[in-house]
Amino acid sequence: MDETSIITVHVDHVTGTINPSIYGHFIEHLGRCIYPGIWVGPRSRTPHVQGLRKDVIDALQRIQLPVMRWPGGCFADAYHWIDGVGPPHRRPRRPNIWWGGEDSNEFGTDEFLRFCSSIGAEPYLCVNVGSGSPQEAVSWLEYCTYAGSSSYAQLRAAHGHPQPYPVRYWGVGNENWGCGGSFDPASYARAYRRFATYLRRANPSIQLIGCGHTTPDWNLRFMEALRGPRGMRLIDALSMIHYYFSGRRNPFGGDVDFTDAEYYNLLFDVQNLEYQIQQASRVMDFFAEPGQTIGLVIDEWGTWHPQATVETGLYQQNTLRDAILAAVVLNLFTRYSRKIVMANLAQTVNVLQSLCLTRGEKTIVTPTYHVFDLYHAHMGNAALLVDVNSPQIPAVAPPSLTRTLTPLHAVDASASLGADGTSLVVTLVNQGLDNALDTEIHVVSAQRKEVDTGAARTLAATDVRAHNDFDAPHNLTLHDEAVGLNGTIVHFTAPQHSVTRLSLTLT
Ligand code: AHR
């Protein structure tokens, strides 16, 4: 390849602060995600820590997940938290009306919060609006966070946790335009006001996240209806986008079997997500009151291949293609870090774009897991302006897209600077299938800072369909690669279809 890709990183041009929560995750009582992906119970032969699956905890702890959303998803608006606390043998079994089968309620609030604490993630609870009440939501908040000696605080203490749990994020329902109660925007706004008024009053320190929709029309009508007395004070962020790269409707091929054209179709769909982020941001900016920022949350996203059906418990394999997509999406979130305050990949273990897959007592990590391992270095950093000049991949629109697409840059990148002012992180993806790309990173700053040290870690394989499996669990792992340093320029050869993190120090 004779065309060198140039990535220009403008160290003095900060575009936002990267909220660690944009690398967040989501679990639901669905398929084999919780049982037995996370919870095997205290009598299991699978190694566990008080019922929580040890190998999964160990794997997740290593990559520093910032935030975990639970209990759904659609499950949330049919869930009654009181069913899931107290002695396990007294907990009722309930039909799982959205995903089939029954739920033993063995994994409830205390188990979830213990899981979060074991992996170092902040919890994000989604309350039941569709079939619940404000009183039920407020009593859940009281159970989790109340520091006094009210009945629910005493109940928590009786269940082994006298200290309040630090639960900051509270979602007011999930997809309330659909499985969360089939509301229209105005009636959801009325319900939201009621729930949020009492949740806010009961604990003013929490962050309240409303439920939006990928259609700007719903968001506009909801925000319009919420406006008025105190309305904007009741909302901190709106989950405006649930974005699944869905091979059920689009020509993306299967989880493992896909053509080169289907590979590119999937990556072009990221432009659709970006368009939705832009639309959502406009709505938020329009309604925010002076001095207020209403954050944009994308609390479900990821690939949804045709293999993931209700019958398979939304199980699918996860190839290098999924990892490349995740990396490109995370680069996008970094670019919009002024707007996006949280994003949650669906759904961590055994469901959709998982980080871990389990079979019996075995657990493997997926290529997507390694992307999160690379990207957590950006957390909390200042996002920087990046220009990319690289070979272009012509646009071929999947039929589901009617808008004009722009060509893809073969190299996609984002960059951030640590609080010390010298640690520079550049994540780059070679999206092209055919060639390794000679790449130069040009570091531009008024002080003409030079690159003192550099290290590269890469996820790559000879086949983009490569994946880890129970017979070959380490097919895809991270490798250290060579980088060349020359003053303000870093030289790196990005293998075809690969993801790399460059860790640089500036002097
Ligand atoms: O993640 C699977 C489902 O997708 C969730 O339950 C729902 O919120 C979304 O439609």
Boltz pocket constraint, residues with backbone or C-beta under 6 A from the ligand:
constraints:
  - pocket:
      binder: B
      contacts: [[A, 28], [A, 72], [A, 73], [A, 74], [A, 75], [A, 174], [A, 175], [A, 242], [A, 300], [A, 346], [A, 347], [A, 352]]
      max_distance: 6.0
